[in-house]
Structures are given as structure tokens and as C-alpha cells.
Amino acid sequence: MEIRQLYETGVSISELARRFGHDRKTIRNALNSLVEEKQGERASRGERKKGSKLEPYKDYVKQRMQLGVLNAERILREIREQGYTGGITVLREFMKPLRPVVSAKATERYESDPGEQAQIDLGAFPYYDSHGQRRTTWAFAMVLAYSRMLYVEFIKAADQLHILQALRPCQVVVGGDPTG
């Protein structure tokens, strides 16, 4: 109490810190907590708190949220039609604790056996030849799903013939000849 009385008479926070042997921040925090306690006493004595503009619409917002409408902007449009003049921040703060907890769904990892699955991609690589003409070569890339082994071959064109020719060295034959 003495700190507050001295402060109210005009003694600075630095001077109070010197007198009481504490840091200025400690004195400031003590003064702030005394002010908060004093405001709490006022509120408990029956002084009226300021009402929220959202107060008359809270039941409506709760009903809409129970029906699955969780978009604050949509609810804001609806209550504005009813006369609400407040902002969206107040609405969002009210809605936040009422929202259902959404947990992320776990994705089950798909595993394939060796040789069963691969991903194929084509990429274009433009360049200038020795005559200054712009040309394009294509990269055929295949990644095996099981081992993540990568095969890359540069091909002349991105057509079916060249892609099949690039696939030829990648063929895995189990127990036999690929031609017959």
C-alpha cells in the first residue's frame, strides 16, 4: 500500500525502486497488480460491465453452430441482416471455444511389393545446339515404389515409341525370357 500512496503523491518508479531496494520492473508490476485489484473491487461492488454487441445474437450463433455452420463470415452476414453492428473478431472469439475439435485423419500408407509399382515422369530440357537453334531433349524418369531406386534416361521425343524404348532396359522378368 505504501508504494501506491507514494506513487500517487508523485514519487517516480525509479525513486521507489531505490527506496525499497527492488528493480524498477518489480515496482511497476506491483503497481499494476494493485491497480488491477482496485478495478476488481469496483466490479465486485456492483459496477456494471459494458455489454457486448454480440450478446443478443449469441443464442442464434450457438444454434447455427450446432447445425454445422462453422464459418464465421457466413454467420456474420446472417446476424448483420438481423441488426448486428459489431465486428467479426468478437464473433470469432465467441465461436472459438464452441467449435468441435477436429483431429486430422491418419492416412494409411500403401506399401507395394518389389517390382509391382513405379512412377514415371517426363521432363523437358530446352537447349541451344552448336548452330544456335533451340532444341529440346526429354528426360524419362522412373522411380520404383518399393526401393525408391531411380532410373533416368534422356530421350529425343516425348512420344510413345521413345518412352517404350526407354522402358525396355527397366523390364524386370521373373523366371524367363522377355520375348517369349
N, CA and C atoms as a LAMMPS dump frame, in Angstrom:
ITEM: TIMESTEP
0
ITEM: NUMBER OF ATOMS
540
ITEM: BOX BOUNDS ff ff ff
-5.0000000000000000e+02 5.0000000000000000e+02
-5.0000000000000000e+02 5.0000000000000000e+02
-5.0000000000000000e+02 5.0000000000000000e+02
ITEM: ATOMS id mol type element x y z
1 1 1 N 0.817 -1.197 0
2 1 2 C 0 0 0
3 1 3 C 0.856 1.254 0
4 2 1 N 1.953 1.218 0.708
5 2 2 C 2.815 2.388 0.821
6 2 3 C 3.365 2.786 -0.547
7 3 1 N 3.692 1.784 -1.383
8 3 2 C 4.222 2.062 -2.718
9 3 3 C 3.194 2.853 -3.522
10 4 1 N 1.957 2.422 -3.487
11 4 2 C 0.917 3.096 -4.267
12 4 3 C 0.706 4.52 -3.765
13 5 1 N 0.696 4.692 -2.461
14 5 2 C 0.485 6.042 -1.907
15 5 3 C 1.615 6.979 -2.316
16 6 1 N 2.862 6.476 -2.26
17 6 2 C 3.992 7.316 -2.662
18 6 3 C 3.924 7.639 -4.151
19 7 1 N 3.554 6.625 -4.94
20 7 2 C 3.461 6.826 -6.382
21 7 3 C 2.374 7.845 -6.723
22 8 1 N 1.249 7.762 -6.023
23 8 2 C 0.147 8.697 -6.268
24 8 3 C 0.494 10.119 -5.838
25 9 1 N 1.444 10.269 -4.908
26 9 2 C 1.861 11.617 -4.495
27 9 3 C 2.906 12.194 -5.436
28 10 1 N 3.384 11.392 -6.4
29 10 2 C 4.299 11.928 -7.405
30 10 3 C 5.7 11.347 -7.368
31 11 1 N 5.972 10.396 -6.51
32 11 2 C 7.302 9.787 -6.465
33 11 3 C 7.436 8.871 -7.69
34 12 1 N 8.571 8.994 -8.382
35 12 2 C 8.757 8.22 -9.616
36 12 3 C 9.031 6.751 -9.304
37 13 1 N 8.879 5.925 -10.322
38 13 2 C 9.132 4.485 -10.172
39 13 3 C 10.6 4.242 -9.884
40 14 1 N 11.491 5.01 -10.502
41 14 2 C 12.933 4.858 -10.242
42 14 3 C 13.265 5.179 -8.786
43 15 1 N 12.653 6.237 -8.283
44 15 2 C 12.889 6.611 -6.879
45 15 3 C 12.335 5.553 -5.936
46 16 1 N 11.147 5.023 -6.251
47 16 2 C 10.576 3.949 -5.43
48 16 3 C 11.486 2.723 -5.45
49 17 1 N 12.062 2.413 -6.601
50 17 2 C 12.975 1.268 -6.703
51 17 3 C 14.189 1.475 -5.814
52 18 1 N 14.742 2.699 -5.795
53 18 2 C 15.89 2.99 -4.924
54 18 3 C 15.512 2.879 -3.449
55 19 1 N 14.361 3.426 -3.08
56 19 2 C 13.934 3.417 -1.682
57 19 3 C 13.683 2.008 -1.151
58 20 1 N 13.053 1.175 -1.973
59 20 2 C 12.675 -0.154 -1.495
60 20 3 C 13.681 -1.243 -1.866
61 21 1 N 14.695 -0.887 -2.66
62 21 2 C 15.734 -1.853 -2.999
63 21 3 C 15.304 -2.923 -3.999
64 22 1 N 14.405 -2.573 -4.887
65 22 2 C 13.931 -3.505 -5.91
66 22 3 C 14.167 -2.906 -7.297
67 23 1 N 14.059 -3.743 -8.295
68 23 2 C 14.191 -3.31 -9.674
69 23 3 C 12.957 -2.481 -10.072
70 24 1 N 13.148 -1.571 -11.037
71 24 2 C 12.027 -0.733 -11.493
72 24 3 C 10.886 -1.581 -12.031
73 25 1 N 11.224 -2.675 -12.747
74 25 2 C 10.182 -3.537 -13.312
75 25 3 C 9.346 -4.183 -12.208
76 26 1 N 9.999 -4.545 -11.109
77 26 2 C 9.278 -5.152 -9.987
78 26 3 C 8.303 -4.143 -9.39
79 27 1 N 8.742 -2.899 -9.238
80 27 2 C 7.874 -1.849 -8.699
81 27 3 C 6.702 -1.605 -9.657
82 28 1 N 6.982 -1.535 -10.971
83 28 2 C 5.928 -1.294 -11.96
84 28 3 C 4.903 -2.425 -11.917
85 29 1 N 5.393 -3.685 -11.838
86 29 2 C 4.483 -4.828 -11.766
87 29 3 C 3.627 -4.777 -10.506
88 30 1 N 4.224 -4.372 -9.401
89 30 2 C 3.468 -4.266 -8.148
90 30 3 C 2.39 -3.199 -8.272
91 31 1 N 2.728 -2.07 -8.881
92 31 2 C 1.735 -1.006 -9.062
93 31 3 C 0.608 -1.473 -9.995
94 32 1 N 0.974 -2.174 -11.06
95 32 2 C -0.051 -2.679 -11.987
96 32 3 C -0.98 -3.669 -11.305
97 33 1 N -0.428 -4.555 -10.489
98 33 2 C -1.284 -5.537 -9.815
99 33 3 C -2.197 -4.852 -8.798
100 34 1 N -1.715 -3.785 -8.143
101 34 2 C -2.569 -3.044 -7.221
102 34 3 C -3.717 -2.363 -7.967
103 35 1 N -3.427 -1.844 -9.176
104 35 2 C -4.468 -1.201 -9.975
105 35 3 C -5.503 -2.236 -10.397
106 36 1 N -5.042 -3.429 -10.798
107 36 2 C -5.965 -4.492 -11.215
108 36 3 C -6.851 -4.934 -10.057
109 37 1 N -6.256 -5.031 -8.849
110 37 2 C -7.044 -5.405 -7.672
111 37 3 C -8.123 -4.352 -7.407
112 38 1 N -7.752 -3.076 -7.56
113 38 2 C -8.689 -1.991 -7.32
114 38 3 C -9.835 -2.048 -8.324
115 39 1 N -9.521 -2.351 -9.592
116 39 2 C -10.571 -2.473 -10.604
117 39 3 C -11.47 -3.667 -10.304
118 40 1 N -10.883 -4.748 -9.786
119 40 2 C -11.665 -5.917 -9.41
120 40 3 C -12.63 -5.606 -8.285
121 41 1 N -12.199 -4.762 -7.334
122 41 2 C -13.07 -4.358 -6.237
123 41 3 C -14.258 -3.565 -6.766
124 42 1 N -14.004 -2.693 -7.743
125 42 2 C -15.092 -1.904 -8.326
126 42 3 C -16.124 -2.808 -8.984
127 43 1 N -15.631 -3.783 -9.732
128 43 2 C -16.54 -4.685 -10.433
129 43 3 C -17.344 -5.514 -9.435
130 44 1 N -16.714 -5.926 -8.348
131 44 2 C -17.424 -6.749 -7.377
132 44 3 C -18.417 -5.919 -6.563
133 45 1 N -18.253 -4.61 -6.516
134 45 2 C -19.182 -3.753 -5.782
135 45 3 C -20.456 -3.478 -6.567
136 46 1 N -20.572 -4.074 -7.734
137 46 2 C -21.809 -3.934 -8.48
138 46 3 C -21.731 -2.95 -9.622
139 47 1 N -20.529 -2.436 -9.912
140 47 2 C -20.435 -1.538 -11.061
141 47 3 C -20.661 -2.359 -12.316
142 48 1 N -21.4 -1.806 -13.236
143 48 2 C -21.842 -2.524 -14.428
144 48 3 C -20.709 -2.632 -15.445
145 49 1 N -20.534 -3.853 -15.965
146 49 2 C -19.587 -4.049 -17.058
147 49 3 C -20.262 -3.68 -18.354
148 50 1 N -19.471 -3.242 -19.343
149 50 2 C -20.017 -2.891 -20.647
150 50 3 C -20.455 -4.161 -21.364
151 51 1 N -21.631 -4.16 -21.915
152 51 2 C -22.158 -5.325 -22.627
153 51 3 C -21.558 -5.448 -24.02
154 52 1 N -21.645 -6.63 -24.564
155 52 2 C -21.144 -6.891 -25.898
156 52 3 C -22.254 -6.675 -26.912
157 53 1 N -21.875 -6.195 -28.1
158 53 2 C -22.857 -6.036 -29.171
159 53 3 C -23.374 -7.392 -29.625
160 54 1 N -22.593 -8.419 -29.369
161 54 2 C -22.951 -9.768 -29.805
162 54 3 C -23.949 -10.438 -28.864
163 55 1 N -24.092 -9.925 -27.659
164 55 2 C -24.908 -10.567 -26.628
165 55 3 C -26.301 -11.002 -27.115
166 56 1 N -27.072 -10.148 -27.803
167 56 2 C -28.415 -10.58 -28.226
168 56 3 C -28.401 -11.671 -29.305
169 57 1 N -27.246 -11.919 -29.926
170 57 2 C -27.17 -12.861 -31.041
171 57 3 C -26.478 -14.174 -30.673
172 58 1 N -26.02 -14.284 -29.439
173 58 2 C -25.246 -15.468 -29.042
174 58 3 C -26.05 -16.759 -29.151
175 59 1 N -27.302 -16.737 -28.762
176 59 2 C -28.126 -17.944 -28.872
177 59 3 C -28.274 -18.371 -30.325
178 60 1 N -28.472 -17.404 -31.214
179 60 2 C -28.599 -17.707 -32.639
180 60 3 C -27.298 -18.317 -33.169
181 61 1 N -26.173 -17.739 -32.778
182 61 2 C -24.87 -18.254 -33.236
183 61 3 C -24.683 -19.69 -32.752
184 62 1 N -25.02 -19.957 -31.502
185 62 2 C -24.899 -21.317 -30.965
186 62 3 C -25.775 -22.29 -31.739
187 63 1 N -27.011 -21.88 -32.049
188 63 2 C -27.917 -22.752 -32.82
189 63 3 C -27.34 -23.066 -34.191
190 64 1 N -26.81 -22.045 -34.861
191 64 2 C -26.24 -22.254 -36.194
192 64 3 C -25.028 -23.174 -36.133
193 65 1 N -24.22 -23.032 -35.081
194 65 2 C -23.034 -23.886 -34.948
195 65 3 C -23.437 -25.331 -34.675
196 66 1 N -24.518 -25.526 -33.912
197 66 2 C -24.995 -26.89 -33.667
198 66 3 C -25.516 -27.54 -34.939
199 67 1 N -25.982 -26.721 -35.886
200 67 2 C -26.444 -27.243 -37.171
201 67 3 C -25.292 -27.479 -38.146
202 68 1 N -24.074 -27.16 -37.718
203 68 2 C -22.901 -27.429 -38.552
204 68 3 C -22.362 -26.234 -39.306
205 69 1 N -22.926 -25.052 -39.101
206 69 2 C -22.413 -23.848 -39.758
207 69 3 C -21.29 -23.296 -38.877
208 70 1 N -20.043 -23.476 -39.319
209 70 2 C -18.892 -23.073 -38.514
210 70 3 C -18.123 -21.918 -39.147
211 71 1 N -18.611 -21.397 -40.251
212 71 2 C -17.956 -20.311 -40.96
213 71 3 C -18.386 -18.983 -40.337
214 72 1 N -17.437 -18.28 -39.722
215 72 2 C -17.747 -17.034 -39.024
216 72 3 C -18.252 -15.958 -39.985
217 73 1 N -17.718 -15.934 -41.189
218 73 2 C -18.157 -14.905 -42.138
219 73 3 C -19.615 -15.122 -42.547
220 74 1 N -19.991 -16.362 -42.712
221 74 2 C -21.382 -16.654 -43.079
222 74 3 C -22.338 -16.249 -41.947
223 75 1 N -21.972 -16.64 -40.725
224 75 2 C -22.82 -16.285 -39.57
225 75 3 C -22.855 -14.771 -39.401
226 76 1 N -21.735 -14.093 -39.659
227 76 2 C -21.702 -12.63 -39.563
228 76 3 C -22.713 -12.008 -40.524
229 77 1 N -22.754 -12.5 -41.771
230 77 2 C -23.733 -11.977 -42.737
231 77 3 C -25.159 -12.181 -42.22
232 78 1 N -25.405 -13.361 -41.652
233 78 2 C -26.753 -13.672 -41.177
234 78 3 C -27.176 -12.763 -40.012
235 79 1 N -26.273 -12.557 -39.061
236 79 2 C -26.665 -11.734 -37.903
237 79 3 C -26.653 -10.247 -38.247
238 80 1 N -25.892 -9.865 -39.271
239 80 2 C -25.95 -8.465 -39.72
240 80 3 C -27.318 -8.17 -40.309
241 81 1 N -27.901 -9.164 -40.984
242 81 2 C -29.253 -8.994 -41.512
243 81 3 C -30.266 -8.806 -40.384
244 82 1 N -29.913 -9.311 -39.211
245 82 2 C -30.8 -9.195 -38.049
246 82 3 C -30.522 -7.924 -37.24
247 83 1 N -29.475 -7.167 -37.626
248 83 2 C -29.205 -5.908 -36.948
249 83 3 C -27.888 -5.824 -36.206
250 84 1 N -27.06 -6.835 -36.23
251 84 2 C -25.769 -6.813 -35.543
252 84 3 C -24.859 -5.778 -36.189
253 85 1 N -24.225 -4.951 -35.378
254 85 2 C -23.358 -3.894 -35.908
255 85 3 C -21.905 -4.083 -35.513
256 86 1 N -21.594 -5.155 -34.8
257 86 2 C -20.232 -5.386 -34.348
258 86 3 C -19.35 -5.981 -35.435
259 87 1 N -18.122 -6.298 -35.047
260 87 2 C -17.146 -6.825 -35.993
261 87 3 C -17.03 -8.332 -35.937
262 88 1 N -16.233 -8.854 -36.864
263 88 2 C -16.078 -10.303 -36.978
264 88 3 C -15.149 -10.854 -35.898
265 89 1 N -14.221 -10.041 -35.396
266 89 2 C -13.28 -10.529 -34.39
267 89 3 C -13.999 -10.973 -33.127
268 90 1 N -14.969 -10.188 -32.69
269 90 2 C -15.742 -10.534 -31.496
270 90 3 C -16.489 -11.846 -31.733
271 91 1 N -17.045 -11.981 -32.931
272 91 2 C -17.767 -13.201 -33.279
273 91 3 C -16.836 -14.403 -33.283
274 92 1 N -15.667 -14.258 -33.892
275 92 2 C -14.707 -15.377 -33.944
276 92 3 C -14.251 -15.785 -32.549
277 93 1 N -13.993 -14.801 -31.69
278 93 2 C -13.574 -15.111 -30.319
279 93 3 C -14.668 -15.853 -29.566
280 94 1 N -15.927 -15.502 -29.821
281 94 2 C -17.038 -16.194 -29.18
282 94 3 C -17.165 -17.62 -29.717
283 95 1 N -16.968 -17.785 -31.025
284 95 2 C -17.147 -19.089 -31.665
285 95 3 C -16.003 -20.059 -31.363
286 96 1 N -14.814 -19.547 -31.123
287 96 2 C -13.635 -20.405 -30.987
288 96 3 C -13.794 -21.519 -29.955
289 97 1 N -14.195 -21.245 -28.72
290 97 2 C -14.328 -22.351 -27.76
291 97 3 C -15.512 -23.279 -28.048
292 98 1 N -16.44 -22.84 -28.88
293 98 2 C -17.616 -23.654 -29.179
294 98 3 C -17.391 -24.593 -30.365
295 99 1 N -16.317 -24.381 -31.097
296 99 2 C -16.051 -25.212 -32.275
297 99 3 C -15.697 -26.631 -31.852
298 100 1 N -16.155 -27.627 -32.612
299 100 2 C -15.77 -29.002 -32.291
300 100 3 C -14.293 -29.223 -32.593
301 101 1 N -13.663 -30.068 -31.809
302 101 2 C -12.256 -30.385 -32.018
303 101 3 C -12.152 -31.32 -33.214
304 102 1 N -11.372 -30.89 -34.191
305 102 2 C -11.202 -31.688 -35.397
306 102 3 C -9.81 -32.299 -35.36
307 103 1 N -9.761 -33.605 -35.379
308 103 2 C -8.458 -34.257 -35.404
309 103 3 C -8.164 -34.688 -36.831
310 104 1 N -6.913 -34.599 -37.194
311 104 2 C -6.517 -34.965 -38.556
312 104 3 C -6.662 -36.469 -38.743
313 105 1 N -7.219 -36.828 -39.887
314 105 2 C -7.377 -38.238 -40.185
315 105 3 C -6.033 -38.807 -40.621
316 106 1 N -5.691 -39.932 -40.064
317 106 2 C -4.443 -40.576 -40.436
318 106 3 C -4.607 -41.245 -41.792
319 107 1 N -3.616 -41.057 -42.63
320 107 2 C -3.632 -41.689 -43.934
321 107 3 C -2.864 -42.994 -43.841
322 108 1 N -3.507 -44.049 -44.247
323 108 2 C -2.85 -45.344 -44.199
324 108 3 C -1.853 -45.422 -45.342
325 109 1 N -0.66 -45.766 -45.004
326 109 2 C 0.398 -45.853 -46.01
327 109 3 C 0.197 -47.096 -46.855
328 110 1 N 0.311 -46.924 -48.151
329 110 2 C 0.17 -48.038 -49.08
330 110 3 C 1.551 -48.556 -49.431
331 111 1 N 1.8 -49.779 -49.127
332 111 2 C 3.084 -50.402 -49.436
333 111 3 C 2.889 -51.392 -50.57
334 112 1 N 3.806 -51.393 -51.503
335 112 2 C 3.75 -52.364 -52.599
336 112 3 C 4.974 -53.267 -52.517
337 113 1 N 4.825 -54.456 -53.049
338 113 2 C 5.933 -55.409 -53.07
339 113 3 C 6.926 -55.004 -54.148
340 114 1 N 8.146 -55.51 -54.067
341 114 2 C 9.154 -55.173 -55.074
342 114 3 C 8.679 -55.512 -56.483
343 115 1 N 8.873 -54.589 -57.402
344 115 2 C 8.538 -54.804 -58.798
345 115 3 C 7.08 -54.604 -59.154
346 116 1 N 6.242 -54.213 -58.223
347 116 2 C 4.812 -54.073 -58.513
348 116 3 C 4.399 -52.67 -58.936
349 117 1 N 5.124 -51.66 -58.507
350 117 2 C 4.661 -50.312 -58.759
351 117 3 C 5.837 -49.378 -58.988
352 118 1 N 5.643 -48.435 -59.922
353 118 2 C 6.646 -47.412 -60.199
354 118 3 C 5.934 -46.145 -60.647
355 119 1 N 6.631 -45.021 -60.523
356 119 2 C 6.098 -43.755 -61.002
357 119 3 C 6.981 -43.281 -62.139
358 120 1 N 6.332 -42.874 -63.231
359 120 2 C 7.068 -42.429 -64.407
360 120 3 C 6.762 -40.956 -64.642
361 121 1 N 7.818 -40.186 -64.951
362 121 2 C 7.668 -38.76 -65.253
363 121 3 C 8.493 -38.403 -66.477
364 122 1 N 8.067 -37.371 -67.165
365 122 2 C 8.814 -36.811 -68.285
366 122 3 C 9.1 -35.359 -67.984
367 123 1 N 10.302 -34.926 -68.323
368 123 2 C 10.647 -33.526 -68.133
369 123 3 C 11.309 -32.982 -69.382
370 124 1 N 10.988 -31.74 -69.768
371 124 2 C 11.565 -31.11 -70.952
372 124 3 C 12.788 -30.302 -70.55
373 125 1 N 13.864 -30.431 -71.358
374 125 2 C 15.107 -29.699 -71.117
375 125 3 C 15.503 -28.979 -72.401
376 126 1 N 15.121 -27.708 -72.522
377 126 2 C 15.497 -26.971 -73.724
378 126 3 C 16.984 -26.6 -73.701
379 127 1 N 17.588 -26.526 -74.883
380 127 2 C 18.989 -26.147 -75.003
381 127 3 C 19.209 -25.574 -76.402
382 128 1 N 20.364 -24.956 -76.603
383 128 2 C 20.742 -24.437 -77.918
384 128 3 C 21.864 -25.304 -78.458
385 129 1 N 21.687 -25.767 -79.689
386 129 2 C 22.716 -26.626 -80.29
387 129 3 C 23.875 -25.777 -80.807
388 130 1 N 24.823 -26.42 -81.459
389 130 2 C 26.033 -25.72 -81.915
390 130 3 C 25.734 -24.701 -83.007
391 131 1 N 24.582 -24.787 -83.658
392 131 2 C 24.195 -23.83 -84.692
393 131 3 C 23.324 -22.707 -84.134
394 132 1 N 23.099 -22.686 -82.837
395 132 2 C 22.301 -21.649 -82.195
396 132 3 C 20.807 -21.883 -82.26
397 133 1 N 20.398 -23.054 -82.7
398 133 2 C 18.974 -23.37 -82.757
399 133 3 C 18.52 -23.958 -81.418
400 134 1 N 17.328 -23.572 -81.059
401 134 2 C 16.783 -24.086 -79.799
402 134 3 C 16.214 -25.473 -80.031
403 135 1 N 16.609 -26.381 -79.183
404 135 2 C 16.142 -27.761 -79.261
405 135 3 C 15.664 -28.185 -77.867
406 136 1 N 14.972 -29.321 -77.823
407 136 2 C 14.505 -29.857 -76.546
408 136 3 C 14.856 -31.321 -76.473
409 137 1 N 15.422 -31.703 -75.368
410 137 2 C 15.601 -33.12 -75.083
411 137 3 C 14.722 -33.437 -73.883
412 138 1 N 14.307 -34.671 -73.797
413 138 2 C 13.374 -35.074 -72.759
414 138 3 C 14.052 -36.034 -71.792
415 139 1 N 13.702 -35.888 -70.528
416 139 2 C 14.209 -36.814 -69.51
417 139 3 C 13.071 -37.745 -69.118
418 140 1 N 13.322 -39.018 -69.284
419 140 2 C 12.39 -40.056 -68.845
420 140 3 C 12.901 -40.497 -67.481
421 141 1 N 12.052 -40.411 -66.457
422 141 2 C 12.463 -40.814 -65.107
423 141 3 C 11.453 -41.797 -64.552
424 142 1 N 11.981 -42.824 -63.917
425 142 2 C 11.118 -43.823 -63.297
426 142 3 C 11.653 -44.109 -61.894
427 143 1 N 10.753 -44.043 -60.912
428 143 2 C 11.118 -44.308 -59.522
429 143 3 C 10.352 -45.55 -59.081
430 144 1 N 11.089 -46.541 -58.59
431 144 2 C 10.454 -47.751 -58.086
432 144 3 C 9.86 -47.46 -56.715
433 145 1 N 8.611 -47.849 -56.508
434 145 2 C 7.913 -47.523 -55.272
435 145 3 C 8.527 -48.216 -54.066
436 146 1 N 8.956 -49.452 -54.216
437 146 2 C 9.435 -50.21 -53.066
438 146 3 C 10.799 -49.716 -52.592
439 147 1 N 11.744 -49.608 -53.527
440 147 2 C 13.125 -49.287 -53.137
441 147 3 C 13.477 -47.816 -53.309
442 148 1 N 12.633 -47.055 -53.982
443 148 2 C 12.896 -45.656 -54.327
444 148 3 C 14.096 -45.527 -55.265
445 149 1 N 14.449 -46.607 -55.927
446 149 2 C 15.533 -46.571 -56.896
447 149 3 C 15.069 -45.746 -58.096
448 150 1 N 15.982 -44.925 -58.634
449 150 2 C 15.651 -44.009 -59.714
450 150 3 C 16.393 -44.402 -60.977
451 151 1 N 15.676 -44.4 -62.097
452 151 2 C 16.265 -44.627 -63.407
453 151 3 C 15.945 -43.407 -64.255
454 152 1 N 16.968 -42.801 -64.872
455 152 2 C 16.776 -41.631 -65.721
456 152 3 C 17.47 -41.882 -67.051
457 153 1 N 16.757 -41.533 -68.132
458 153 2 C 17.331 -41.642 -69.469
459 153 3 C 16.842 -40.448 -70.276
460 154 1 N 17.758 -39.838 -71.04
461 154 2 C 17.369 -38.738 -71.902
462 154 3 C 16.94 -39.311 -73.244
463 155 1 N 15.769 -38.854 -73.734
464 155 2 C 15.215 -39.356 -74.986
465 155 3 C 14.98 -38.189 -75.939
466 156 1 N 14.872 -38.495 -77.243
467 156 2 C 14.75 -37.451 -78.266
468 156 3 C 13.365 -36.822 -78.327
469 157 1 N 12.328 -37.608 -78.048
470 157 2 C 10.958 -37.099 -78.149
471 157 3 C 10.102 -37.711 -77.05
472 158 1 N 9.012 -37.013 -76.728
473 158 2 C 8.109 -37.487 -75.678
474 158 3 C 6.93 -38.206 -76.303
475 159 1 N 7.217 -39.132 -77.199
476 159 2 C 6.145 -39.904 -77.817
477 159 3 C 6.192 -41.346 -77.315
478 160 1 N 5.185 -42.105 -77.66
479 160 2 C 5.04 -43.461 -77.142
480 160 3 C 6.223 -44.349 -77.514
481 161 1 N 6.716 -44.228 -78.728
482 161 2 C 7.824 -45.062 -79.188
483 161 3 C 9.066 -44.847 -78.33
484 162 1 N 9.444 -43.587 -78.132
485 162 2 C 10.649 -43.294 -77.364
486 162 3 C 10.486 -43.666 -75.889
487 163 1 N 9.289 -43.489 -75.357
488 163 2 C 9.056 -43.864 -73.958
489 163 3 C 9.164 -45.369 -73.795
490 164 1 N 8.595 -46.132 -74.722
491 164 2 C 8.696 -47.599 -74.638
492 164 3 C 10.136 -48.069 -74.803
493 165 1 N 10.89 -47.377 -75.65
494 165 2 C 12.304 -47.73 -75.789
495 165 3 C 13.061 -47.441 -74.499
496 166 1 N 12.697 -46.386 -73.814
497 166 2 C 13.35 -46.065 -72.541
498 166 3 C 12.966 -47.073 -71.468
499 167 1 N 11.757 -47.622 -71.56
500 167 2 C 11.31 -48.616 -70.584
501 167 3 C 11.987 -49.972 -70.765
502 168 1 N 12.446 -50.277 -71.96
503 168 2 C 12.996 -51.596 -72.255
504 168 3 C 14.089 -52.031 -71.266
505 169 1 N 15.101 -51.2 -70.963
506 169 2 C 16.122 -51.665 -70.006
507 169 3 C 15.576 -51.83 -68.586
508 170 1 N 14.41 -51.269 -68.324
509 170 2 C 13.836 -51.327 -66.977
510 170 3 C 13.013 -52.574 -66.742
511 171 1 N 12.744 -53.339 -67.778
512 171 2 C 11.872 -54.507 -67.627
513 171 3 C 12.495 -55.514 -66.664
514 172 1 N 11.675 -55.977 -65.753
515 172 2 C 12.099 -56.997 -64.805
516 172 3 C 11.327 -58.252 -65.172
517 173 1 N 12.063 -59.277 -65.503
518 173 2 C 11.427 -60.53 -65.89
519 173 3 C 11.719 -61.54 -64.808
520 174 1 N 10.646 -62.103 -64.267
521 174 2 C 10.804 -63.097 -63.221
522 174 3 C 10.745 -64.478 -63.867
523 175 1 N 11.87 -65.185 -63.833
524 175 2 C 11.91 -66.581 -64.278
525 175 3 C 11.682 -66.804 -65.754
526 176 1 N 12.271 -65.993 -66.616
527 176 2 C 12.102 -66.326 -68.032
528 176 3 C 12.601 -65.28 -68.971
529 177 1 N 12.394 -65.5 -70.224
530 177 2 C 12.838 -64.659 -71.3
531 177 3 C 11.75 -63.632 -71.617
532 178 1 N 12.084 -62.316 -71.77
533 178 2 C 11.053 -61.312 -72.033
534 178 3 C 10.386 -61.462 -73.39
535 179 1 N 10.993 -62.164 -74.324
536 179 2 C 10.415 -62.277 -75.668
537 179 3 C 9.492 -63.463 -75.797
538 180 1 N 9.483 -64.354 -74.872
539 180 2 C 8.611 -65.475 -75.142
540 180 3 C 8.362 -66.282 -73.972
